[in-house]
Amino acid sequence: MKSRRIELLVVFGAMFFSRCASGSWAQTNEARVGEQRFMEYCAGCHGADGRGGDKAPSLVAPSVTAKRSDSELLRVVHDGTKAGMPPFAQIGEANISVVLQYVRRLSGNSPETGTLPEGAVTGDIDAGRALYFGRAQCAHCHSMHGKGGFIANNLTNYGRTRTAEEVSQAIVNPDSPLLPSSQVAVATTKSGQKITGVLRNEDAFTLALQTEDGRFHLLARADVTDVHYTRRSLMPRDYGTRLTSKELNDIVSFLIVESRSSRPTEATTQ
């Protein structure tokens, strides 16, 4: 009888922890799906960081998210707007729901990302700042508080809504998922010229590439003989080996703390 009770306790214990693990996995998976769907359906107009652009306004402004209920936002995405946003009813309410959760997360209104858990940041902030603006060359492409490059995403608020683990994974595995607005393409013209740059826009008639020097190249499709899509961004893919675990932790800690600070960063170099 006693052994039977022990067996039951083991079974129920296994079921309990299995459900906990499953729930945790589902939450993480849902967040990834939300990001993927956002990049697929929204980033083209609203920007990969949700801060808007020439085609559509910012989605991270308080007036857009904090002051609207989930049902209101769902209706906007489902039905579209008179201002020109098309309806997205065809992607289904489940996809719309995870996209809205991701948008709230971008704007910092998600309750689970409003504050950092105790002990989440353990790196040397000053060392991370020196690496960011120095040897790691992050500022070569990314800007923060108006300092740095502009060909890649602005990281001023990047760490404000992400955990240390998420930031670390984004550095080590930068193209998982690959942001549509970050993909590098190589276009070959009729004259034999090859132009390599970030694919900013394309349609049936034109192709827009931005090269690392910041220049935009608007090419007519009729003048392009081949386009090679690299399925990767400009982000280096060797940070996992180029940086030590301590250095990676220092940069991650810097990005998170600096994003949550209203004080503009001071650039330093090595």
NULUM-330115 format. One line per 4 residues: number of its first residue (from 1); their letters; for each residue x, y, z of N, C-alpha, C. Coordinates in Angstrom, 3 decimals, m for minus. Example, Ala and Ser with C-alpha at 12.3 -4.5 7.8 and 13.67 -1.06 7.14 Angstrom:
1	as	13.190/m5.690/7.800/12.300/m4.500/7.800/13.200/m3.300/7.800; 12.850/m2.250/7.080/13.670/m1.060/7.140/12.900/0.030/7.870 $
//
This chain:
1	mksr	0.836/m1.214/0.000/0.000/0.000/0.000/0.863/1.253/0.000; 1.918/1.197/0.846/2.810/2.353/0.943/3.511/2.596/m0.388; 3.977/1.511/m1.017/4.669/1.641/m2.299/3.722/2.180/m3.367; 2.443/1.809/m3.267/1.452/2.317/m4.226/1.280/3.819/m4.083 $
5	riel	1.262/4.305/m2.865/1.141/5.746/m2.613/2.349/6.498/m3.174; 3.522/5.891/m2.963/4.733/6.529/m3.483/4.678/6.627/m5.006; 4.200/5.548/m5.649/4.078/5.546/m7.115/3.134/6.646/m7.585; 2.004/6.789/m6.869/1.033/7.826/m7.238/1.633/9.211/m7.077 $
9	lvvf	2.389/9.421/m5.978/3.020/10.722/m5.758/4.015/11.041/m6.869; 4.763/10.032/m7.279/5.728/10.223/m8.364/5.022/10.589/m9.660; 3.916/9.879/m9.951/3.161/10.140/m11.180/2.581/11.547/m11.187; 1.918/11.914/m10.068/1.317/13.243/m9.991/2.385/14.334/m10.005 $
13	gamf	3.519/14.052/m9.367/4.607/15.024/m9.375/5.127/15.240/m10.779; 5.289/14.151/m11.509/5.765/14.244/m12.892/4.775/15.014/m13.756; 3.478/14.763/m13.539/2.445/15.470/m14.304/2.483/16.963/m14.001; 2.676/17.293/m12.711/2.690/18.703/m12.303/3.840/19.448/m12.965 $
17	fsrc	5.049/18.879/m12.849/6.207/19.555/m13.423/6.147/19.576/m14.936; 5.536/18.518/m15.520/5.377/18.496/m16.968/4.484/19.629/m17.435; 3.393/19.865/m16.686/2.476/20.953/m17.051/3.141/22.307/m16.875; 3.925/22.442/m15.798/4.630/23.713/m15.573/5.603/23.994/m16.715 $
21	asgs	6.365/22.948/m17.074/7.326/23.109/m18.160/6.622/23.395/m19.467; 5.494/22.688/m19.692/4.720/22.895/m20.914/4.177/24.303/m20.989; 3.681/24.811/m19.849/3.145/26.169/m19.820/4.224/27.194/m20.096; 5.420/26.974/m19.509/6.534/27.881/m19.735/6.958/27.858/m21.192 $
25	waqt	7.015/26.637/m21.787/7.395/26.519/m23.189/6.381/27.209/m24.080; 5.087/27.014/m23.746/4.026/27.610/m24.567/4.121/29.125/m24.547; 4.432/29.697/m23.368/4.530/31.152/m23.262/5.695/31.667/m24.104; 6.856/30.950/m24.021/8.018/31.351/m24.801/7.743/31.194/m26.286 $
29	near	7.113/30.084/m26.674/6.799/29.825/m28.067/5.824/30.867/m28.606; 4.847/31.253/m27.777/3.869/32.259/m28.187/4.549/33.590/m28.453; 5.534/33.935/m27.614/6.263/35.192/m27.807/7.031/35.163/m29.123; 7.633/34.014/m29.446/8.376/33.902/m30.698/7.450/33.972/m31.896 $
33	vgeq	6.293/33.320/m31.788/5.317/33.372/m32.878/4.843/34.806/m33.079; 4.603/35.519/m31.979/4.177/36.913/m32.069/5.195/37.761/m32.798; 6.473/37.556/m32.479/7.534/38.309/m33.156/7.598/37.946/m34.635; 7.501/36.660/m34.942/7.554/36.217/m36.330/6.402/36.773/m37.148 $
37	rfme	5.186/36.739/m36.573/4.023/37.255/m37.297/4.121/38.771/m37.479; 4.658/39.452/m36.468/4.830/40.898/m36.569/5.784/41.221/m37.712; 6.906/40.494/m37.784/7.878/40.733/m38.845/7.279/40.414/m40.207; 6.418/39.416/m40.252/5.824/38.985/m41.514/4.766/39.958/m42.026 $
41	ycag	3.917/40.447/m41.129/2.771/41.244/m41.555/2.875/42.745/m41.256; 3.673/43.131/m40.256/3.627/44.515/m39.773/4.904/45.318/m39.981; 6.056/44.648/m39.887/7.333/45.356/m39.904/7.588/46.111/m41.197; 7.040/45.629/m42.299/7.255/46.284/m43.580/6.805/47.736/m43.589 $
45	chga	5.762/48.055/m42.833/5.246/49.430/m42.774/5.584/50.120/m41.454; 5.472/49.387/m40.348/5.655/49.991/m39.031/7.081/49.894/m38.506; 7.966/49.224/m39.264/9.348/49.099/m38.828/9.560/47.882/m37.949; 10.761/47.318/m38.000/11.060/46.127/m37.215/10.982/46.388/m35.720 $
49	dgrg	11.211/47.652/m35.312/11.123/47.992/m33.888/9.775/48.585/m33.518; 8.853/48.645/m34.494/7.519/49.171/m34.229/7.439/50.677/m34.114; 8.513/51.372/m34.418/8.552/52.816/m34.216/8.122/53.609/m35.445; 7.631/52.906/m36.456/7.071/53.582/m37.621/8.108/53.994/m38.641 $
53	gdka	7.613/54.616/m39.709/8.480/55.056/m40.794/7.702/55.899/m41.777; 8.129/55.851/m43.041/7.451/56.643/m44.065/6.062/56.115/m44.397; 5.843/54.801/m44.200/4.587/54.198/m44.622/3.514/54.171/m43.532; 3.925/54.115/m42.286/2.948/53.962/m41.198/3.510/54.544/m39.905 $
57	pslv	2.624/54.911/m38.964/3.071/55.532/m37.711/3.637/54.525/m36.716; 4.189/55.050/m35.638/4.735/54.224/m34.571/3.623/53.455/m33.858; 3.948/52.230/m33.463/3.008/51.419/m32.697/3.358/51.394/m31.216; 4.467/52.012/m30.853/4.919/51.948/m29.461/4.600/53.217/m28.674 $
61	apsv	3.947/54.189/m29.326/3.538/55.401/m28.613/2.422/55.060/m27.630; 2.431/55.673/m26.444/1.396/55.376/m25.442/m0.028/55.529/m25.952; m0.247/56.488/m26.849/m1.597/56.729/m27.356/m2.105/55.564/m28.190; m1.186/54.719/m28.666/m1.572/53.601/m29.518/m1.913/52.373/m28.699 $
65	takr	m1.115/52.083/m27.699/m1.283/50.834/m26.961/m1.840/51.014/m25.559; m1.183/51.849/m24.758/m1.554/51.953/m23.341/m2.980/52.454/m23.153; m3.451/53.293/m24.051/m4.775/53.895/m23.895/m5.881/53.113/m24.600; m5.536/51.967/m25.162/m6.535/51.166/m25.868/m6.597/49.768/m25.293 $
69	sdse	m7.792/49.230/m25.260/m7.973/47.870/m24.739/m7.577/46.858/m25.800; m7.429/45.612/m25.382/m7.090/44.546/m26.325/m8.161/44.393/m27.396; m9.428/44.517/m26.997/m10.523/44.361/m27.957/m10.498/45.473/m29.006; m10.152/46.696/m28.583/m10.067/47.806/m29.538/m8.949/47.572/m30.544 $
73	llrv	m7.782/47.168/m30.027/m6.651/46.928/m30.910/m6.915/45.759/m31.853; m7.569/44.727/m31.330/m7.892/43.573/m32.168/m8.811/43.997/m33.306; m9.772/44.864/m33.008/m10.701/45.321/m34.037/m9.973/46.134/m35.117; m9.009/46.963/m34.694/m8.252/47.775/m35.648/m7.484/46.879/m36.621 $
77	vhdg	m6.798/45.876/m36.066/m6.012/44.973/m36.921/m6.938/44.124/m37.785; m8.034/43.668/m37.214/m8.974/42.796/m37.928/m9.667/43.527/m39.074; m10.117/44.767/m38.808/m10.931/45.492/m39.793/m10.165/46.538/m40.591; m8.956/46.904/m40.134/m8.240/47.973/m40.808/m8.744/49.335/m40.359 $
81	tkag	m8.230/50.395/m40.963/m8.636/51.761/m40.580/m8.940/52.605/m41.811; m9.663/53.681/m41.587/m9.973/54.615/m42.668/m8.731/55.367/m43.121; m7.709/55.393/m42.249/m6.479/56.103/m42.588/m5.639/55.357/m43.618; m6.005/54.111/m43.904/m5.300/53.387/m44.954/m4.718/52.051/m44.562 $
85	mppf	m4.797/51.700/m43.273/m4.272/50.393/m42.879/m5.209/49.301/m43.378; m4.690/48.315/m44.101/m5.556/47.253/m44.635/m6.015/46.309/m43.524; m7.137/45.618/m43.723/m7.595/44.636/m42.724/m6.734/43.383/m42.771; m6.574/42.749/m41.599/m5.792/41.517/m41.522/m6.624/40.374/m40.952 $
89	aqig	m7.919/40.400/m41.238/m8.811/39.343/m40.758/m8.379/37.979/m41.280; m7.741/37.974/m42.456/m7.374/36.716/m43.102/m6.314/35.933/m42.341; m5.570/36.570/m41.425/m4.524/35.832/m40.708/m5.073/35.134/m39.462; m6.334/35.420/m39.118/m6.967/34.743/m37.992/m6.749/35.447/m36.665 $
93	eani	m7.714/35.312/m35.756/m7.650/36.012/m34.481/m6.510/35.513/m33.596; m6.134/34.246/m33.732/m5.028/33.721/m32.929/m3.725/34.442/m33.269; m3.471/34.638/m34.560/m2.273/35.351/m34.980/m2.350/36.828/m34.596; m3.515/37.419/m34.742/m3.678/38.823/m34.354/m3.394/38.992/m32.870 $
97	svvl	m3.876/38.048/m32.069/m3.692/38.119/m30.626/m2.215/38.099/m30.230; m1.428/37.182/m30.823/m0.008/37.109/m30.453/0.752/38.329/m30.971; 0.308/38.888/m32.101/0.931/40.104/m32.619/0.693/41.266/m31.650; m0.536/41.374/m31.144/m0.861/42.453/m30.201/m0.056/42.325/m28.916 $
101	qyvr	0.120/41.100/m28.448/0.950/40.884/m27.254/2.383/41.340/m27.507; 2.860/41.061/m28.710/4.225/41.463/m29.055/4.331/42.981/m29.147; 3.314/43.636/m29.712/3.320/45.092/m29.817/3.318/45.727/m28.433; 2.510/45.195/m27.521/2.504/45.710/m26.151/3.878/45.529/m25.510 $
105	rlsg	4.504/44.438/m25.839/5.829/44.189/m25.287/6.831/45.208/m25.829; 6.742/45.520/m27.119/7.619/46.516/m27.712/7.450/47.877/m27.041; 6.219/48.203/m26.690/5.936/49.515/m26.105/6.179/49.552/m24.608; 6.536/48.393/m24.025/6.834/48.368/m22.605/5.619/48.295/m21.722 $
109	nspe	4.463/47.935/m22.288/3.229/47.881/m21.505/2.857/46.465/m21.093; 3.717/45.496/m21.414/3.441/44.129/m21.005/3.826/43.964/m19.547; 2.921/43.485/m18.699/3.202/43.421/m17.279/4.404/42.577/m16.918; 4.670/41.496/m17.679/5.773/40.634/m17.297/7.117/41.205/m17.696 $
113	tgtl	7.118/42.280/m18.498/8.382/42.865/m18.899/8.521/44.294/m18.414; 7.653/44.725/m17.536/7.713/46.105/m17.054/8.916/46.373/m16.183; 9.392/45.390/m15.441/10.551/45.564/m14.590/11.457/44.357/m14.717; 12.715/44.564/m14.462/13.665/43.472/m14.518/13.585/42.618/m13.267 $
117	pega	13.626/41.297/m13.403/13.660/40.465/m12.217/14.954/40.689/m11.448; 14.913/40.498/m10.149/16.077/40.711/m9.306/17.234/39.839/m9.785; 18.412/40.461/m9.909/19.602/39.702/m10.274/19.715/39.375/m11.746; 18.839/39.941/m12.594/18.878/39.610/m14.014/20.106/40.191/m14.696 $
121	vtgd	20.574/41.354/m14.238/21.736/42.000/m14.829/22.934/41.796/m13.915; 23.917/41.056/m14.395/25.061/40.711/m13.544/26.386/41.164/m14.130; 26.362/41.752/m15.333/27.602/42.139/m15.989/28.110/43.506/m15.578; 29.289/43.835/m16.075/29.938/45.122/m15.829/29.428/46.109/m16.879 $
125	idag	28.623/47.066/m16.465/27.990/48.001/m17.404/29.028/48.834/m18.151; 30.027/49.340/m17.449/31.054/50.168/m18.090/31.867/49.366/m19.101; 32.171/48.113/m18.749/32.905/47.253/m19.684/32.054/46.960/m20.908; 30.747/46.765/m20.693/29.838/46.524/m21.805/29.736/47.721/m22.720 $
129	raly	29.720/48.923/m22.127/29.668/50.157/m22.921/30.923/50.291/m23.777; 32.079/50.009/m23.173/33.339/50.103/m23.918/33.377/49.109/m25.072; 32.874/47.913/m24.851/32.820/46.903/m25.915/31.857/47.320/m27.013; 30.693/47.828/m26.617/29.655/48.213/m27.572/30.181/49.272/m28.542 $
133	fgra	30.842/50.284/m28.003/31.359/51.364/m28.845/32.775/51.095/m29.343; 33.391/50.010/m28.854/34.758/49.720/m29.228/34.925/48.439/m30.012; 35.575/47.455/m29.408/36.015/46.257/m30.118/34.886/45.447/m30.730; 33.722/45.385/m30.086/32.601/44.607/m30.629/31.954/45.283/m31.833 $
137	qcah	32.192/46.590/m31.991/31.727/47.360/m33.157/30.216/47.388/m33.328; 29.476/47.280/m32.232/28.007/47.336/m32.319/27.541/48.685/m32.856; 28.223/49.765/m32.399/27.815/51.120/m32.775/28.118/51.422/m34.236; 28.862/50.539/m34.893/29.143/50.749/m36.311/27.858/50.711/m37.128 $
141	chsm	26.902/49.878/m36.704/25.639/49.729/m37.426/24.429/50.220/m36.630; 24.482/50.077/m35.303/23.341/50.418/m34.447/23.542/51.760/m33.758; 22.463/52.505/m33.628/22.517/53.756/m32.871/21.873/53.560/m31.503; 22.299/54.372/m30.560/21.704/54.368/m29.228/21.767/55.795/m28.702 $
145	hgkg	20.612/56.346/m28.350/20.520/57.735/m27.901/21.172/58.683/m28.913; 20.997/58.373/m30.193/21.492/59.261/m31.243/22.954/59.079/m31.585; 23.649/58.133/m30.968/25.063/57.906/m31.241/25.233/56.561/m31.931; 26.068/56.526/m32.976/26.339/55.277/m33.665/25.805/55.274/m35.081 $
149	gfia	25.811/54.090/m35.709/25.358/53.954/m37.086/23.846/53.891/m37.190; 23.364/53.800/m38.415/21.917/53.840/m38.629/21.433/52.816/m39.642; 22.340/51.952/m40.123/21.902/50.978/m41.117/21.144/49.830/m40.467; 21.372/49.608/m39.154/20.656/48.559/m38.421/19.697/49.195/m37.419 $
153	nnlt	18.947/48.376/m36.690/17.919/48.869/m35.786/18.476/49.760/m34.685; 17.700/50.769/m34.325/18.019/51.618/m33.185/17.845/50.803/m31.908; 18.861/50.798/m31.040/18.822/49.974/m29.840/18.557/50.781/m28.562; 18.122/52.030/m28.718/17.898/52.876/m27.554/16.953/52.223/m26.550 $
157	nygr	15.879/51.638/m27.035/14.887/51.024/m26.148/14.857/49.501/m26.245; 15.824/48.936/m26.931/15.785/47.503/m27.210/15.744/46.650/m25.949; 16.600/46.937/m24.994/16.676/46.113/m23.801/15.601/46.369/m22.774; 14.780/47.373/m23.009/13.763/47.754/m22.016/12.673/46.704/m21.888 $
161	trta	12.411/45.961/m22.928/11.314/44.987/m22.904/11.791/43.559/m23.133; 13.081/43.322/m22.906/13.615/41.988/m23.138/14.443/41.519/m21.941; 14.459/40.218/m21.749/15.252/39.642/m20.675/16.704/39.518/m21.129; 17.586/39.279/m20.175/19.002/39.112/m20.488/19.215/37.934/m21.438 $
165	eevs	18.469/36.861/m21.229/18.607/35.688/m22.086/18.177/35.996/m23.519; 17.112/36.748/m23.686/16.639/37.103/m25.026/17.641/37.985/m25.745; 18.204/38.960/m25.045/19.199/39.850/m25.654/20.435/39.054/m26.050; 20.863/38.156/m25.167/22.031/37.328/m25.437/21.819/36.461/m26.674 $
169	qaiv	20.646/35.835/m26.787/20.345/34.994/m27.935/20.280/35.791/m29.229; 19.792/37.020/m29.145/19.712/37.868/m30.333/21.103/38.229/m30.843; 22.075/38.298/m29.936/23.449/38.606/m30.327/24.137/37.363/m30.892; 23.957/36.248/m30.240/24.627/35.002/m30.643/23.965/34.378/m31.873 $
173	npds	22.626/34.473/m31.950/21.875/33.928/m33.097/21.063/35.050/m33.733; 21.727/35.967/m34.418/21.073/37.203/m34.869/19.977/37.024/m35.911; 19.999/35.952/m36.661/19.027/35.789/m37.745/17.952/34.768/m37.426; 17.663/34.594/m36.162/16.628/33.652/m35.742/15.620/34.371/m34.838 $
177	pllp	14.527/34.926/m35.412/14.220/34.902/m36.845/14.894/36.049/m37.587; 15.000/35.916/m38.898/15.553/36.973/m39.729/14.488/38.038/m39.962; 14.809/39.280/m39.640/13.870/40.367/m39.866/13.852/40.705/m41.356; 12.663/40.796/m41.954/12.586/41.111/m43.386/13.320/42.402/m43.749 $
181	ssqv	13.270/43.395/m42.847/13.902/44.679/m43.127/15.408/44.649/m42.927; 15.962/43.494/m42.517/17.400/43.390/m42.257/18.122/42.475/m43.238; 17.390/41.816/m44.111/18.014/40.846/m45.014/18.945/41.525/m46.018; 20.096/40.900/m46.227/21.061/41.379/m47.206/20.808/40.697/m48.537 $
185	avat	20.849/41.475/m49.598/20.667/40.933/m50.950/21.779/41.436/m51.851; 22.060/40.682/m52.898/23.075/41.069/m53.875/22.393/41.186/m55.231; 22.389/42.393/m55.784/21.750/42.632/m57.075/22.816/42.781/m58.162; 22.603/42.118/m59.288/23.519/42.223/m60.423/22.812/42.971/m61.541 $
189	tksg	23.431/44.040/m62.016/22.819/44.862/m63.062/23.245/44.372/m64.444; 22.607/44.911/m65.473/22.928/44.528/m66.851/24.365/44.869/m67.205; 24.918/45.887/m66.548/26.303/46.274/m66.832/27.306/45.394/m66.101; 26.820/44.456/m65.288/27.705/43.558/m64.564/28.052/44.016/m63.163 $
193	qkit	27.550/45.167/m62.755/27.826/45.690/m61.408/27.057/44.874/m60.360; 27.724/44.538/m59.275/27.086/43.841/m58.162/26.963/44.796/m56.985; 25.750/44.940/m56.479/25.494/45.835/m55.348/24.983/44.994/m54.198; 25.717/45.032/m53.090/25.349/44.274/m51.889/24.869/45.236/m50.821 $
197	gvlr	23.666/44.993/m50.320/23.125/45.890/m49.303/21.892/45.322/m48.633; 21.410/46.043/m47.644/20.198/45.639/m46.931/18.999/45.895/m47.824; 18.149/44.898/m47.957/16.975/45.011/m48.822/15.905/45.840/m48.116; 15.787/47.093/m48.505/14.859/47.987/m47.839/13.446/47.923/m48.421 $
201	neda	13.363/47.656/m49.707/12.034/47.575/m50.329/12.171/46.940/m51.713; 11.107/46.246/m52.128/11.081/45.711/m53.476/9.638/45.524/m53.917; 9.419/45.716/m55.200/8.111/45.454/m55.788/8.333/44.985/m57.219; 7.290/44.981/m57.999/7.406/44.449/m59.362/8.260/45.329/m60.271 $
205	ftla	8.492/46.582/m59.852/9.185/47.519/m60.747/10.534/47.999/m60.225; 10.718/48.015/m58.914/11.956/48.561/m58.353/12.519/47.679/m57.236; 13.781/47.946/m56.930/14.487/47.256/m55.856/15.319/48.313/m55.124; 15.157/48.412/m53.811/15.886/49.416/m53.031/16.853/48.726/m52.080 $
209	lqte	18.144/49.018/m52.225/19.180/48.462/m51.370/19.924/49.588/m50.664; 20.277/49.356/m49.403/21.092/50.313/m48.671/22.432/49.662/m48.363; 23.506/50.222/m48.891/24.837/49.672/m48.669/25.383/50.134/m47.325; 26.465/49.507/m46.875/26.990/49.776/m45.544/27.464/51.211/m45.354 $
213	dgrf	27.736/51.904/m46.440/28.133/53.311/m46.325/26.935/54.228/m46.125; 25.728/53.636/m46.072/24.521/54.411/m45.822/23.780/54.841/m47.075; 24.382/54.648/m48.240/23.770/55.088/m49.493/22.624/54.176/m49.899; 21.573/54.785/m50.464/20.437/54.036/m50.998/20.603/53.887/m52.509 $
217	hlla	20.306/52.689/m53.000/20.390/52.421/m54.428/19.011/51.952/m54.887; 18.329/52.778/m55.662/17.014/52.443/m56.199/17.200/51.934/m57.620; 16.978/50.644/m57.798/17.229/50.011/m59.081/15.927/49.632/m59.768; 15.872/49.887/m61.066/14.723/49.459/m61.856/14.855/47.966/m62.131 $
221	radv	13.757/47.229/m61.973/13.798/45.787/m62.210/14.286/45.460/m63.621; 13.965/46.325/m64.554/14.361/46.087/m65.942/15.872/46.126/m66.108; 16.576/46.805/m65.176/18.029/46.921/m65.254/18.747/45.865/m64.411; 17.993/45.016/m63.735/18.579/44.005/m62.850/18.446/42.629/m63.493 $
225	tdvh	19.574/41.922/m63.616/19.553/40.589/m64.236/19.421/39.469/m63.201; 19.844/39.745/m61.948/19.774/38.697/m60.929/19.745/39.313/m59.534; 18.992/38.686/m58.639/18.956/39.096/m57.237/19.184/37.865/m56.381; 20.245/37.908/m55.574/20.542/36.805/m54.664/20.161/37.206/m53.247 $
229	ytrr	19.221/36.488/m52.653/18.787/36.751/m51.291/19.627/35.893/m50.343; 20.416/36.525/m49.492/21.374/35.797/m48.652/20.723/35.090/m47.472; 19.497/35.448/m47.112/18.805/34.882/m45.949/19.563/35.158/m44.651; 20.269/36.287/m44.610/20.956/36.694/m43.388/21.016/38.220/m43.342 $
233	slmp	21.366/38.733/m42.180/21.509/40.173/m42.008/22.990/40.541/m42.005; 23.284/41.826/m41.775/24.673/42.273/m41.681/25.291/41.911/m40.333; 24.472/41.525/m39.390/24.939/41.222/m38.046/25.947/40.057/m38.065; 27.129/40.242/m37.469/28.102/39.144/m37.407/27.507/37.935/m36.712 $
237	rdyg	27.863/36.750/m37.204/27.314/35.523/m36.622/28.332/34.763/m35.779; 29.441/35.437/m35.447/30.483/34.758/m34.675/30.695/35.362/m33.290; 29.730/36.159/m32.812/29.891/36.752/m31.489/29.963/35.682/m30.397; 29.357/34.536/m30.649/29.394/33.467/m29.661/30.800/32.963/m29.405 $
241	trlt	31.685/33.084/m30.400/33.076/32.657/m30.249/34.030/33.848/m30.137; 33.652/34.966/m30.751/34.513/36.150/m30.711/34.548/36.774/m29.317; 33.417/36.721/m28.619/33.319/37.292/m27.280/33.361/36.190/m26.232; 33.990/36.479/m25.110/33.956/35.540/m23.993/32.573/35.620/m23.348 $
245	skel	32.241/34.650/m22.519/30.942/34.673/m21.848/30.801/35.916/m20.973; 31.896/36.363/m20.363/31.860/37.568/m19.536/31.607/38.807/m20.395; 32.286/38.890/m21.531/32.107/40.042/m22.414/30.681/40.103/m22.947; 30.143/38.943/m23.312/28.771/38.899/m23.790/27.813/39.365/m22.701 $
249	ndiv	28.031/38.911/m21.488/27.196/39.310/m20.364/27.319/40.808/m20.099; 28.517/41.355/m20.265/28.730/42.797/m20.051/27.940/43.616/m21.069; 27.967/43.201/m22.345/27.237/43.932/m23.390/25.732/43.822/m23.164; 25.262/42.626/m22.839/23.839/42.421/m22.572/23.386/43.305/m21.416 $
253	sfli	24.162/43.331/m20.349/23.820/44.137/m19.175/23.790/45.614/m19.533; 24.754/46.060/m20.343/24.786/47.456/m20.784/23.535/47.817/m21.584; 23.149/46.943/m22.536/21.981/47.216/m23.371/20.712/47.323/m22.532; 20.571/46.452/m21.553/19.365/46.453/m20.723/19.318/47.678/m19.818 $
257	vesr	20.407/47.938/m19.115/20.431/49.069/m18.175/20.324/50.397/m18.916; 21.044/50.528/m20.037/21.020/51.782/m20.788/19.645/52.048/m21.388; 18.959/50.981/m21.807/17.627/51.135/m22.382/16.620/51.633/m21.347; 16.864/51.299/m20.090/15.937/51.680/m19.029/16.339/52.980/m18.362 $
261	ssrp	17.386/53.588/m18.895/17.855/54.854/m18.336/17.455/55.999/m19.251; 17.067/57.109/m18.674/16.699/58.290/m19.464/17.931/59.114/m19.803; 19.091/58.730/m19.223/20.325/59.483/m19.457/20.998/58.981/m20.716; 21.234/59.867/m21.710/21.918/59.453/m22.924/23.296/58.901/m22.607 $
265	teat	23.695/57.889/m23.350/24.980/57.269/m23.113/26.124/58.116/m23.628; 27.277/57.959/m23.027/28.480/58.624/m23.496/29.310/57.587/m24.242; 29.595/57.863/m25.489/30.346/56.913/m26.291/31.792/56.853/m25.834; 32.318/55.631/m25.731/33.723/55.438/m25.414/34.299/54.457/m26.399 $
269	tq	35.565/54.542/m26.642/36.215/53.648/m27.595/37.432/53.044/m26.953; 37.857/51.941/m27.526/39.078/51.288/m27.061/40.146/51.404/m28.131 $
//
